[in-house]
């Protein structure tokens, strides 16, 4: 558990200021939303991917590390391997940059 919290803290501490072009793209997206025009497909997929990654992160931390060991320890043997490393690679990248 300490290892996971350490990786989370280090991933969030590496966060720097967003790139200027990312801020410009975010401003353009917001102006398109306000004007009622449709958003480009990559923007829509980014939102869907973000929600999926957040749900997977919640499952990996709350479900796999807290709920399963306390409520159903016999399920730990049949669960697939954890993907928290891959989630921790993608999720902070999406949160701190405008990709």
C-alpha positions as CSV (number, residue, x, y, z in Angstrom):
1,X,0.0,0.0,0.0
2,X,2.8,2.4,0.8
3,X,4.4,1.6,-2.5
4,X,1.2,2.6,-4.4
5,X,0.8,5.8,-2.4
6,X,4.4,6.7,-3.0
7,X,4.0,6.2,-6.8
8,X,0.9,8.3,-6.7
9,X,2.6,11.1,-4.8
10,X,5.6,11.1,-7.1
11,X,3.4,11.1,-10.2
12,X,1.4,14.1,-9.0
13,X,4.5,16.0,-7.8
14,X,6.0,15.7,-11.3
15,X,3.2,17.8,-12.6
16,X,4.4,21.0,-14.0
17,X,2.6,23.9,-15.6
18,X,0.6,22.9,-18.7
19,X,2.1,23.6,-22.0
20,X,0.9,26.9,-23.6
21,X,-0.5,25.1,-26.7
22,X,-2.5,22.8,-24.3
23,X,-4.0,25.8,-22.7
24,X,-4.8,27.4,-26.1
25,X,-6.5,24.1,-27.2
26,X,-8.6,24.0,-24.0
27,X,-9.7,27.6,-24.6
28,X,-10.7,26.8,-28.1
29,X,-12.6,23.7,-26.9
30,X,-14.5,25.8,-24.3
31,X,-15.4,28.4,-26.9
32,X,-16.7,25.7,-29.2
33,X,-18.8,24.3,-26.4
34,X,-20.2,27.8,-25.6
35,X,-21.1,28.5,-29.2
36,X,-22.9,25.2,-29.5
37,X,-20.8,23.8,-32.3
38,X,-19.8,20.1,-32.2
39,X,-16.5,19.2,-30.7
40,X,-13.9,17.2,-32.6
41,X,-13.9,13.4,-32.1
42,X,-10.5,13.3,-30.4
43,X,-11.9,15.6,-27.7
44,X,-14.8,13.3,-27.2
45,X,-12.6,10.2,-27.0
46,X,-10.4,12.0,-24.5
47,X,-13.3,12.5,-22.2
48,X,-14.4,8.9,-22.5
49,X,-10.9,7.6,-21.9
50,X,-10.5,9.9,-18.9
51,X,-13.7,8.5,-17.3
52,X,-12.6,4.9,-18.0
53,X,-9.2,5.5,-16.5
54,X,-10.7,7.1,-13.4
55,X,-13.0,4.2,-12.9
56,X,-10.2,1.7,-13.3
57,X,-8.1,3.7,-10.8
58,X,-10.9,3.6,-8.3
59,X,-11.3,-0.2,-8.8
60,X,-7.5,-0.8,-8.5
61,X,-7.2,1.2,-5.3
62,X,-10.5,0.9,-3.5
63,X,-11.7,-2.4,-4.8
64,X,-8.6,-4.5,-5.2
65,X,-6.6,-3.2,-2.2
66,X,-9.4,-2.5,0.3
67,X,-12.8,-4.1,-0.4
68,X,-11.7,-7.5,-1.9
69,X,-9.2,-8.4,0.9
70,X,-11.7,-7.4,3.6
71,X,-15.0,-8.7,2.2
72,X,-14.0,-11.6,-0.2
73,X,-10.4,-12.7,0.3
74,X,-11.0,-15.9,-1.7
75,X,-11.5,-13.8,-4.9
76,X,-7.9,-12.5,-4.7
77,X,-6.7,-15.8,-6.2
78,X,-8.9,-15.5,-9.3
79,X,-8.4,-11.8,-10.1
80,X,-6.2,-10.9,-13.1
81,X,-2.9,-9.1,-12.5
82,X,-3.1,-5.4,-11.4
83,X,-2.9,-2.8,-14.1
84,X,-2.2,0.1,-11.7
85,X,1.2,0.8,-13.2
86,X,-0.3,1.4,-16.7
87,X,-3.1,3.5,-15.2
88,X,-0.6,5.6,-13.3
89,X,1.3,6.2,-16.5
90,X,-1.7,7.4,-18.5
91,X,-3.9,9.1,-16.0
92,X,-1.5,11.8,-14.7
93,X,-0.4,12.4,-18.3
94,X,-4.0,13.2,-19.3
95,X,-4.6,15.3,-16.2
96,X,-1.6,17.6,-16.5
97,X,-1.4,18.0,-20.3
98,X,-4.1,18.8,-22.8
99,X,-3.8,15.7,-24.9
